[in-house]
Amino acid sequence: MGKFLFTAVEAAMILALAVAVGSARRRTGAHRYFSLFLITVALWLLSGFVDRLLSQPSPLFVTTQYRFAYASAALAVAFFFLFGLDFRRATRHGGTLDLIVLSSGLLLSLASFTDLVIRRAEWSNGAYLVQYGSLYPLFSAYFAFLGGGGLLFVFLQWRHSRGLDRWRALYILLGFGLFFLLAFLFTIILPGLMDRDVTSDYTFLSVFIPAAFTAYAILRYRLLDVRIAVRRAFAYLFSVVLIGVPLLSLYHLLHGRWAEDPSLDRAVSFVILAAALALAPAGRELGQRLASCLLFPGLYDEMEMLHRVSDLLSTPDMKTGIRESTRFLCERLGLSELTVVIPREIFTGKGDWLAGARHREGQTVTFHEISYSGSPLHRLLTAPVVLEDITTGRCPSSLGQSLREAGLAAILPIRGSLGEVGVLLVGEKARGTAMDPIDLELLRRFCDRAGVYIENYLLSDYLLTQLEESRKAQRKVEELDSLKTDVINLTSHEFRTPITILQGYSILLRDHFGELDEEKRRECLDGIISSCQRLTSLLDQFVTISRFQNMETPVTKQVIPVGKVFEDLRNELEPQQSRRIRTYVSGEKVMVSTDRSYLTLLLRNILSNAIRFSPPDSPVILRADLEGEGVRISVRDFGKGMDPAEVRNIFNPFDRLEDVDKHHSGAGLGLYIVRLIADLLETEIEVDTEPGRGTEFSFRLPLWQGAD
């Protein structure tokens, strides 16, 4: 009787494990076959000592018991073989091999109920007397082949895996390897060699070995991800006990008081049922809290955490997504640090891109920085590096000393679909405890998600950059095309006027030279000279624009005294125009670092417009003011000014200021040249204007640091 109760407890424990495995959230072929394997093992256990419940079991009863045990074993070993195959290759899908193995197991199981495997068995004088059938050698070979094959697959998984998967495989290999060895020895080999079966009892009693190893692997290393299912099952039982037991006790206590009144009994039953429904959500919540405290208090739901991480990584700002997701994991796992590193060769920067979270002074803070240290910890990896594995010699690596100095427990590669894009620096546990392999498995899956996120971000950033460059090129082409059209239109208008004047005066001098007095001849010659100057000016502007657009003249920076540039510009002007210029330089020997020829050309064009579009008796102010580490240079006139809405168009080619003031003429290229020069000098022209108040053009240049 004691042996039967012992095996019944074993069977109950195995069935509980089977339910837990079958209830896992992410069920795979390995879950399915392992659950079926455990169920058939439980059935095999229950058949072990049933005959002990009877004082004198008949030979028919014992024979049936033996046949049921062998039939259960045939199915169990088939399920274990398929479990081992799926455990080794997680992505494998069932197919022909599954059908062959299951069919052979079913046929051999059915054959076990005939005389082909067990002819007769009986209990006599404290031992079993068994007569084996003709298929017994085949059954033994089948058991050895499939059981050994399943163990071989688990061994291969242990041999070729690392970290958490390696520990899982090890405990399955130890537990079931020892069990299959004992089962094959005590149930098949020894009974076949002896006339009496006195050893099979030990096989049934030895099931606690794989059960214990499997339970430990489930609880410690989340084998087949069933700990959540176990805790939820207990949470459900807790909630039932917390809500159901008190209400049923209340109903039983009060029921005797109204046994004679059916109407009152129905009313009270309805009230208690309504109370149960109302309290059910609270009971479920309380049950989950109790289960979390009593069962695996450090356990977390991996899928819920990964879903949360995915939500945090959905932000379009990579810096924010990485910082918030690492802070979440750092807090939940109790880590001192969690840092995502994108090396400079991936991020196309001058340093390594770092973002993550650190535990400092009782709180978790996020950070983002660029590192120029060139640390070996920031280089790309193809496999995880764990400090514990380095210390124990399981994973030799040159990074061990660097990990210790940085206070890190591991480095995990971050992979995208195209390869490695970074590494994850995992700090030690904040409380000084050892790194849990389960945490490393969660972080590995986080790396998979972060890799796709980073890769998509970098790809989108690259595409946006390419799109912007394409748009710039398109705008450039459109601008050049528009410039070409405007040049053609300009040659028919602006060039025609001076050419017409040249032609007219030339014909007049040729045909009527003797009839013209000296003053008239000089007037014709002045007109010819003026037209030539105008043509020369237009051609110079086109040549200048072409040179800037083709980058034929590079920027040569030098130290330039601003006051000297102002003085040279005044000397270039006609005396009447030069007298209008007022120059102001804040401080003596104010110098800037820029290209002198470009600066002079830029100011010359702005001054030219300021003189042309302001009254002849009004001043034009040329200033240089110190502003922080720069110099603000401005040109101000007191002309009619412009509508601020028109300012954005004045720097376009052929958009002329004359469109504002119809009394002047020009090609509209002066301020376009100003814009091109400003781009080359890496500055920006600001325009302050208002109708009736005049206009001020200003820009900033870097102050020479050696200036006083």
Secondary structure by P-SEA (a helix, b strand, c coil): caaaaaaaaaaaaaaaaaaaaaacccccaaaaaaaaaaaaaaaaaaacccccccccccaaaaaaaaaaaaaaaaaaaaaaaaaaaaaacccccccaaaaaaaaaaaaaaaaaacccccccccccccbbbbbbccaaaaaaaaaaaaaaaaaaaaaaaaaccccaaaaaaaaaaaaaaaaaaaaaaaccaaaaaccccccaaaaaaaaaaaaaaaaaaaaaccccccaaaaaaaaaaaaaaaaccaaaaaaaaaacccccccaaaaaaaaaaaaaaaaaaaaaaaaaaaaaaaaccccccccaaaaaaaaaaaaccccaaaaaaaaaaaaaaaacccbbbbbbccccccccbbbbbbccccccbbbbbbbbbcccccccccccbbbbaaaaaaccccccaaaaaaaacccbbbbbbccccccbbbbbbcccccccccaaaaaaaaaaaaaaaaaaaaaaaaaaaaaaaaaaaaaaaaaaaaaaaaaaaaaaaacaaaaaaaaaaaaaaaaaaccccccaaaaaaaaaaaaaaaaaaaaaaaaaaaaaaaaacccccccccccaaaaaaaaaaaccaaaaaabbbbbccccccccccaaaaaaaaaaaaaaaaaaccccbbbbbbccccccbbbbbcccccccccccccccccccccccccccccccccccaaaaaaaaaaaacbbbbbbbcccbbbbbbcccccccccc
